[in-house]
Amino acid sequence: MFKAGTFAALALVVPLGCPSDALAENGVSASEILIGQSASLTGTSAESGQQTRDGALAHFEMVNRKGGVNGRKIRLITLDDGGQTKLGEENTRKLIADNKVFLLFGYTGRNTSEAALPIITQANVPFFGAATGGETVHGVFNKNVFNVRASYKVETQALVNYLVVTGQKKIGMIYHKDDLTKSNLKMTEDAAALHGLKLVGSASVDRNSPDVKEAFDVMSKLNPEAVICNAAVKPLGEFVRQMRKSGAGSQFLSVSFVGSAIVKELKSEASGVIMAQVVPLPTKKRIPIVGEYQAALAAVGAKPEYSFSGLEGFISAKVLVEGLKRSGKNLTRAAFIKAMEGIHDLDLGEYFVSYSPTNHNGSRYVDITVINKDGVFFN
């Protein structure tokens, strides 16, 4: 999304500090706050991962140009995990032990976020604004975990509500094989049960492969009226493509995970796909937070390629900065957690977040969008 080199100074790993301004063990110096991210910059979810990172970097850059937060500039180190659980785990350990970051920010997968949880708990490091709605991240309280976006549970309930209202009750579901507890399948079953329904069937796909034969074989035989999908861009795109090629008349619905990258993957075949979104349409400039996002991209020299993932990254960065500001000049992790828990009904520009000592899930915003024949999202 960004011109080459636009954020080189922010995104590259460089030697930490210097003798006169050395970073402390908690990633804070007199002039800098160091934060770390493990994201899918390559692999089947690369576009969404890059967009999430770049949206966040745009906001951090705008803040840094104005002097930073309480006199300190924010520097983001992003390590590529390619969507791979093991690599995400290794990145987490490296960011904490070697780079000594203040906190972890904007992870772009349920699997890599799950892998990070025991590590951040042991190290007592905040884990902020993951771009996933996974129940393992949102559904179990952890004092170090702060979510900005709504959960997949809330998204899935909205999708099932939509289907029931439109008279579609024969519902199937696909999910990732690496969701070993089948948490996303269960939340879909629970959402259907709220309406007295049972799923007609389910199947799994590999998040890092376009081979969806197993899921296609199951769903093509069941021929559901609708399939709710919680899958990465490549497997989701291939599943929709093969189902439609077989003549299936199913409606396809997805959680927000794939973002606008699904349009580039499916091209004209994306028409009619329904998606839950956890941020507003990134093209609706009249919404204040969207207008701010678009203005930031322009200010930092980015191409005007607005995306849901980019806006989500931007919003998460904005909430993080608010928490850092409220933490005061003497920045510690404990002070940051206390400051975040004091944020109530914060209006970011027609997008609200609230936290408390017992609730670290900031937003419940969910919108239902449809992709038209021109590849444009509308609601």
C-alpha positions as CSV (number, residue, x, y, z in Angstrom):
1,M,0.0,0.0,0.0
2,F,2.8,2.4,0.8
3,K,5.5,3.8,-1.4
4,A,8.8,2.0,-1.0
5,G,10.8,3.3,2.0
6,T,7.9,5.4,3.4
7,F,8.2,3.9,6.8
8,A,11.7,2.3,6.7
9,A,12.8,4.0,9.9
10,L,9.7,2.9,11.7
11,A,9.4,-0.7,10.5
12,L,13.0,-1.9,10.4
13,V,14.7,-3.6,13.3
14,V,17.7,-1.3,14.3
15,P,20.0,-1.4,17.3
16,L,18.2,-0.3,20.3
17,G,19.0,3.2,21.6
18,C,22.4,4.4,22.5
19,P,24.3,4.9,25.7
20,S,22.7,8.3,26.4
21,D,19.2,7.1,25.7
22,A,19.2,3.3,26.2
23,L,15.9,1.5,26.2
24,A,14.9,0.0,29.6
25,E,13.9,-3.6,29.9
26,N,10.3,-2.5,29.3
27,G,11.0,-1.0,25.9
28,V,10.8,2.6,27.0
29,S,13.5,5.3,26.8
30,A,13.4,9.0,27.3
31,S,12.6,9.5,23.6
32,E,11.0,6.3,22.4
33,I,8.4,3.6,23.0
34,L,9.2,0.3,21.3
35,I,6.3,-2.0,20.4
36,G,6.4,-5.3,18.5
37,Q,4.1,-7.1,16.0
38,S,4.0,-10.5,14.4
39,A,2.0,-10.3,11.2
40,S,1.3,-12.2,8.0
41,L,3.3,-10.2,5.6
42,T,3.7,-13.2,3.3
43,G,1.5,-16.3,2.8
44,T,-2.2,-16.7,2.1
45,S,-3.2,-13.7,4.3
46,A,-0.3,-11.4,3.2
47,E,-2.5,-8.6,1.9
48,S,-4.6,-8.3,5.0
49,G,-1.5,-8.5,7.2
50,Q,0.3,-5.7,5.3
51,Q,-2.8,-3.5,5.3
52,T,-3.2,-3.9,9.1
53,R,0.4,-3.0,9.7
54,D,0.3,0.0,7.2
55,G,-2.9,1.4,8.7
56,A,-1.3,1.4,12.1
57,L,2.0,2.9,10.8
58,A,0.1,5.8,9.3
59,H,-1.4,6.8,12.6
60,F,1.9,6.3,14.5
61,E,3.7,8.4,11.9
62,M,1.1,11.2,12.3
63,V,1.6,11.1,16.1
64,N,5.4,11.0,15.8
65,R,5.3,14.1,13.6
66,K,3.6,16.0,16.4
67,G,6.3,15.0,18.9
68,G,5.0,11.5,19.9
69,V,3.3,10.6,23.2
70,N,4.4,12.6,26.2
71,G,7.6,13.4,24.5
72,R,8.3,9.8,23.2
73,K,8.0,8.6,19.6
74,I,6.5,5.2,18.8
75,R,8.6,2.7,16.9
76,L,7.0,-0.5,15.6
77,I,9.0,-3.6,14.9
78,T,7.1,-6.0,12.6
79,L,8.2,-9.6,12.1
80,D,6.7,-11.7,9.4
81,D,5.1,-15.0,10.5
82,G,3.5,-15.9,7.1
83,G,0.4,-17.1,9.0
84,Q,2.4,-19.9,10.6
85,T,1.7,-20.7,14.2
86,K,5.3,-21.8,15.1
87,L,6.9,-18.8,13.5
88,G,4.4,-16.5,15.3
89,E,5.4,-18.1,18.6
90,E,9.1,-17.7,17.8
91,N,8.5,-14.0,16.8
92,T,6.7,-13.4,20.1
93,R,9.7,-14.8,22.1
94,K,12.1,-12.8,20.0
95,L,10.2,-9.5,20.4
96,I,10.0,-9.9,24.2
97,A,13.4,-11.4,25.0
98,D,15.7,-9.9,22.3
99,N,14.0,-6.6,21.3
100,K,12.5,-6.0,24.8
101,V,9.4,-4.3,23.5
102,F,7.0,-2.4,25.8
103,L,4.0,-4.4,24.4
104,L,2.9,-6.5,21.5
105,F,0.5,-5.0,19.0
106,G,-1.7,-5.9,16.0
107,Y,-1.1,-9.6,15.6
108,T,-3.0,-10.7,12.4
109,G,-4.1,-14.3,13.1
110,R,-6.1,-16.3,15.7
111,N,-3.5,-19.0,15.6
112,T,-0.5,-16.8,16.2
113,S,-2.4,-14.8,18.9
114,E,-3.3,-18.0,20.7
115,A,0.4,-19.1,20.6
116,A,1.4,-15.8,22.1
117,L,-1.0,-15.9,25.1
118,P,1.0,-18.2,27.4
119,I,4.2,-16.3,26.6
120,I,2.8,-12.9,27.3
121,T,1.2,-14.2,30.5
122,Q,4.5,-15.5,31.7
123,A,6.4,-12.4,30.7
124,N,3.7,-10.1,32.0
125,V,3.7,-8.1,28.7
126,P,0.5,-6.4,27.3
127,F,-1.0,-7.9,24.1
128,F,-2.9,-5.2,22.3
129,G,-5.3,-4.9,19.4
130,A,-5.0,-8.3,17.7
131,A,-6.7,-8.3,14.3
132,T,-8.7,-11.4,15.2
133,G,-12.0,-12.1,16.8
134,G,-11.1,-15.6,18.0
135,E,-12.8,-16.7,21.2
136,T,-9.6,-17.8,22.8
137,V,-8.5,-14.1,22.7
138,H,-11.8,-12.4,23.3
139,G,-13.7,-14.9,25.4
140,V,-11.3,-15.5,28.3
141,F,-10.3,-12.5,30.4
142,N,-6.6,-11.9,30.7
143,K,-5.3,-8.7,32.4
144,N,-2.7,-8.3,29.7
145,V,-4.9,-8.7,26.7
146,F,-6.8,-5.7,25.2
147,N,-9.0,-6.1,22.2
148,V,-10.2,-3.2,20.1
149,R,-12.4,-4.9,17.5
150,A,-15.5,-7.0,18.1
151,S,-15.2,-10.8,18.4
152,Y,-16.0,-13.4,15.8
153,K,-18.8,-14.5,18.2
154,V,-20.5,-11.1,17.8
155,E,-19.9,-11.2,14.0
156,T,-21.2,-14.7,13.6
157,Q,-24.4,-13.9,15.5
158,A,-24.9,-11.0,13.2
159,L,-24.4,-13.2,10.1
160,V,-26.9,-15.9,11.4
161,N,-29.4,-13.2,12.3
162,Y,-29.1,-11.9,8.7
163,L,-29.8,-15.4,7.3
164,V,-32.8,-16.0,9.6
165,V,-34.3,-12.7,8.7
166,T,-33.9,-13.4,5.0
167,G,-35.4,-16.9,5.4
168,Q,-32.2,-19.0,5.0
169,K,-32.1,-21.7,7.6
170,K,-30.2,-24.6,6.0
171,I,-26.7,-23.4,7.1
172,G,-23.3,-25.0,6.8
173,M,-19.9,-23.8,8.1
174,I,-16.2,-24.0,7.2
175,Y,-13.3,-23.3,9.6
176,H,-9.5,-23.7,9.9
177,K,-8.0,-27.1,10.7
178,D,-5.6,-25.5,13.2
179,D,-8.6,-24.4,15.3
180,L,-8.0,-27.5,17.4
181,T,-10.8,-26.7,19.9
182,K,-13.2,-25.9,17.0
183,S,-14.0,-22.6,18.8
184,N,-15.2,-20.9,15.6
185,L,-17.4,-23.9,14.7
186,K,-18.9,-23.9,18.2
187,M,-19.7,-20.2,18.2
188,T,-21.5,-20.7,14.8
189,E,-23.5,-23.6,16.3
190,D,-24.3,-21.5,19.3
191,A,-25.5,-18.6,17.1
192,A,-27.7,-20.9,15.1
193,A,-29.1,-22.5,18.4
194,L,-30.3,-19.0,19.5
195,H,-32.8,-19.3,16.6
196,G,-33.6,-23.0,17.3
197,L,-31.5,-24.1,14.4
198,K,-28.8,-26.8,13.9
199,L,-26.0,-26.6,11.3
200,V,-26.5,-29.0,8.4
201,G,-22.8,-29.8,8.5
202,S,-19.3,-28.4,8.7
203,A,-15.8,-28.9,7.2
204,S,-12.3,-27.6,7.7
205,V,-9.7,-26.1,5.5
206,D,-5.9,-25.4,5.8
207,R,-5.4,-21.7,6.3
208,N,-2.1,-21.9,4.3
209,S,-3.3,-23.9,1.3
210,P,-5.8,-23.4,-1.5
211,D,-6.6,-27.2,-1.4
212,V,-10.2,-27.3,-0.3
213,K,-11.2,-30.6,-1.7
214,E,-12.3,-32.0,1.7
215,A,-14.6,-29.0,2.4
216,F,-15.9,-29.0,-1.1
217,D,-16.8,-32.7,-1.0
218,V,-18.7,-32.2,2.2
219,M,-20.6,-29.1,1.3
220,S,-21.4,-29.9,-2.3
221,K,-23.2,-33.0,-1.1
222,L,-25.1,-31.2,1.6
223,N,-26.0,-28.3,-0.7
224,P,-26.8,-25.8,2.1
225,E,-28.7,-22.6,1.4
226,A,-25.8,-20.7,3.0
227,V,-22.3,-21.4,4.2
228,I,-20.7,-19.3,7.0
229,C,-16.9,-19.2,6.4
230,N,-14.2,-18.5,8.9
231,A,-11.2,-19.0,6.7
232,A,-8.2,-17.2,5.1
233,V,-8.3,-15.5,1.7
234,K,-6.9,-18.3,-0.5
235,P,-8.9,-21.2,0.9
236,L,-12.1,-19.1,1.1
237,G,-11.7,-17.9,-2.5
238,E,-11.0,-21.4,-3.8
239,F,-13.9,-22.9,-1.9
240,V,-16.4,-20.3,-3.2
241,R,-15.0,-20.8,-6.7
242,Q,-15.3,-24.5,-6.7
243,M,-18.8,-24.5,-5.2
244,R,-20.1,-22.1,-7.8
245,K,-18.4,-24.0,-10.6
246,S,-20.3,-27.1,-9.4
247,G,-23.6,-25.3,-9.8
248,A,-24.2,-24.9,-6.0
249,G,-26.8,-22.2,-5.2
250,S,-25.4,-21.5,-1.8
251,Q,-25.0,-18.1,-0.3
252,F,-21.5,-17.5,1.0
253,L,-20.9,-15.4,4.1
254,S,-17.6,-14.6,5.8
255,V,-16.4,-13.0,9.0
256,S,-14.2,-9.9,8.7
257,F,-10.9,-11.8,8.7
258,V,-10.3,-11.7,4.9
259,G,-11.0,-8.0,4.5
260,S,-11.2,-6.5,1.1
261,A,-8.5,-8.9,-0.1
262,I,-11.2,-11.4,-1.0
263,V,-12.2,-9.1,-3.9
264,K,-8.8,-9.3,-5.5
265,E,-8.8,-13.1,-5.0
266,L,-12.2,-13.8,-6.5
267,K,-12.5,-10.8,-8.9
268,S,-15.9,-11.0,-10.5
269,E,-16.8,-14.1,-8.6
270,A,-16.8,-12.1,-5.4
271,S,-20.2,-10.6,-6.4
272,G,-22.8,-11.5,-3.8
273,V,-20.5,-12.6,-1.0
274,I,-21.7,-11.2,2.3
275,M,-19.2,-10.2,5.0
276,A,-19.4,-9.0,8.5
277,Q,-17.2,-6.0,9.2
278,V,-15.9,-4.7,12.5
279,V,-15.1,-1.2,11.2
280,P,-17.1,1.2,9.0
281,L,-16.8,1.2,5.2
282,P,-13.3,2.6,4.6
283,T,-14.6,4.6,1.7
284,K,-17.2,6.5,3.8
285,K,-15.3,9.7,4.3
286,R,-18.2,11.4,6.0
287,I,-17.6,9.2,9.1
288,P,-15.0,11.1,11.1
289,I,-12.7,8.1,11.9
290,V,-12.7,7.1,8.2
291,G,-12.0,10.7,7.1
292,E,-9.1,10.8,9.6
293,Y,-7.8,7.5,8.2
294,Q,-7.9,8.7,4.6
295,A,-6.2,11.9,5.5
296,A,-3.4,10.1,7.3
297,L,-2.7,7.9,4.3
298,A,-2.5,11.0,2.1
299,A,-0.3,12.8,4.5
300,V,2.3,10.0,4.7
301,G,2.3,9.5,0.9
302,A,0.3,6.3,0.6
303,K,-1.6,5.2,-2.4
304,P,-5.4,5.8,-1.8
305,E,-6.2,2.1,-1.5
306,Y,-8.6,2.1,1.4
307,S,-9.2,-1.2,3.1
308,F,-11.1,-2.7,6.1
309,S,-7.9,-4.2,7.5
310,G,-6.0,-0.9,7.0
311,L,-8.8,1.0,8.9
312,E,-8.8,-1.6,11.6
313,G,-5.0,-1.2,12.1
314,F,-5.4,2.6,12.1
315,I,-8.2,2.4,14.8
316,S,-6.2,0.0,17.0
317,A,-3.2,2.3,16.8
318,K,-5.4,5.3,17.8
319,V,-6.8,3.5,20.8
320,L,-3.3,2.4,21.8
321,V,-2.0,6.0,21.6
322,E,-4.9,7.1,23.8
323,G,-3.9,4.5,26.4
324,L,-0.3,5.6,26.3
325,K,-1.2,9.3,26.7
326,R,-3.4,8.5,29.7
327,S,-0.5,6.5,31.3
328,G,1.5,9.7,31.9
329,K,5.1,10.6,31.6
330,N,6.3,7.8,33.9
331,L,5.3,5.0,31.5
332,T,5.1,1.5,32.9
333,R,3.1,-1.5,31.9
334,A,1.1,-1.4,35.1
335,A,0.3,2.3,34.5
336,F,-0.8,1.5,30.9
337,I,-3.1,-1.3,32.0
338,K,-4.7,1.0,34.6
339,A,-5.1,3.8,32.1
340,M,-6.7,1.5,29.5
341,E,-9.2,0.3,32.1
342,G,-10.2,3.9,32.7
343,I,-11.4,4.4,29.1
344,H,-15.2,4.6,29.0
345,D,-17.3,5.3,25.9
346,L,-14.4,6.9,24.0
347,D,-15.6,8.4,20.7
348,L,-12.9,7.9,18.1
349,G,-15.1,9.5,15.5
350,E,-18.4,7.6,15.4
351,Y,-16.6,4.5,16.6
352,F,-16.8,3.9,20.3
353,V,-14.7,1.8,22.7
354,S,-15.0,1.1,26.4
355,Y,-12.9,-0.8,28.9
356,S,-13.0,-1.7,32.6
357,P,-11.0,-3.7,35.2
358,T,-13.2,-6.7,34.3
359,N,-13.7,-6.1,30.5
360,H,-10.9,-5.7,28.0
361,N,-13.0,-6.0,24.9
362,G,-13.4,-2.5,23.5
363,S,-15.9,-2.5,20.7
364,R,-19.0,-4.5,19.6
365,Y,-19.3,-2.7,16.3
366,V,-20.5,-5.1,13.5
367,D,-21.8,-4.2,10.1
368,I,-23.1,-6.5,7.4
369,T,-21.8,-5.7,3.9
370,V,-22.4,-7.2,0.4
371,I,-19.9,-7.2,-2.5
372,N,-21.5,-6.0,-5.8
373,K,-20.7,-7.0,-9.4
374,D,-18.0,-4.2,-9.5
375,G,-16.2,-5.6,-6.5
376,V,-17.5,-2.7,-4.2
377,F,-18.7,-3.3,-0.7
378,F,-22.0,-1.7,0.3
379,N,-24.5,-2.0,3.2
